[in-house]
Amino acid sequence: MTAATHRAAVLCGLGGALPATAVPNSALAAELDTTDEWIRTRTGIRQRFVIAPGEATSDLAVAAGRRALESARRTAHGDRETRGGGPGKDAAPDVDLVVLATSTPDHPCPATAPAVARRLGLTGVAAFDIGAVCTGFVYALATAASMITAGAARRALVIGADTFSTILDPADRTTRAIFGDGAGAVVLRAGDQAEPGALLGFDLGSDGAGEELITVPAGGSRQRSTATPPPERDRYFTMQGRAVFNEAVLSMSKSAETLLARIGWRGADLDRVVAHQANVRILRAVADQLGLPEDRLVINLVRVGNTVAGSIPLALADAAADGTLRPGDKVLLTGFGGGLTWGSAALRWPSPYVEPVA
Ligand code: UT7
């Protein structure tokens, strides 16, 4: 008699993409009333990347998506080579769902995902955007995984991509110091809960009472229905940093603990925590709340800043490429962002083929 199997979505491909232009802290210090020292000591960030004029979120989403699809192909090929069979007929990803998490779509309407899917040669597949700001990737992952386990999709490309450089106030030294542009993507396939890479559970939540802590006041129906042009500053992203900092620590820790209890893992057993990369002091506080030493944290904000929906998959891609994530590791993802929203996911790390994110 065989043991009962439980259907699950399994991570089988991963990739990231960054724009060509890096902006070091020194460049911000030359332009704004800030210093490299303030940014490094208050956030941990040393540089971030920004898109060039004319580029858009979809360009990063396509680049990350292409790398994730290639990763899935090469991972499947490697699996077969290990077993001596050569590439099989399903070595192509055969994706039938594209979910794009973003708060900086190419246009207010339509969603950006269908254009991304088309550019990746995935014409005809289901494709839609999800907006949960910095928690967007975890929400997108949960949505795609649920569609796979429900039988509504076979394989999904889940992308987190944002270009906050396009909505930041050029004069705001605080948000300019933190945010950068970037994208990351994973491929999910239908599989079994016992497999490495299977997503073992999610915790998602929100609290609209904190809506105004992270917002772009103008540009939506509330402002546009007045037919009055908004003041310039209302078109930009605003954040109440200190309040968001406190909420981020509380929400990610609580969400992580809720999920751990649900799937029967203990915090101390976690090999890696991949938390939303906003501020190294937030990451340390979350590790502290979970009773984990700091070396369990994956940290890549030093070189990329806070890339919003791109943050968690980019951190995964960096950590997989440099060997920080090892096959079999117990990994917890946790995010927090505007809305307010938060969410966590857990998996045992598989062994995907991953290119370094240049
Ligand atoms: O991604 C989703 C969620 N986002 C986050 O999780 C971000 C959460 N928040 C944070 O990471 C931090 O709150 C910030 C990095 C945004 C700000 O750091 P902070 O230690 O909380 O600083 P603060 O806002 O309390 O400001 C302290 C001081 C202020 O000066 P005064 O009023 O004490 O004279 C700020 O004006 O630091 C000043 N300040 C700066 N000084 C130099 C703020 N930004 C800068 C800057 N350079 N870039």
Boltz pocket constraint, residues with backbone or C-beta under 6 A from the ligand:
constraints:
  - pocket:
      binder: B
      contacts: [[A, 33], [A, 34], [A, 35], [A, 38], [A, 39], [A, 42], [A, 43], [A, 134], [A, 173], [A, 174], [A, 177], [A, 178], [A, 240], [A, 241], [A, 242], [A, 243], [A, 244], [A, 245], [A, 248], [A, 277], [A, 278], [A, 279], [A, 282], [A, 306], [A, 308], [A, 336], [A, 337], [A, 338]]
      max_distance: 6.0
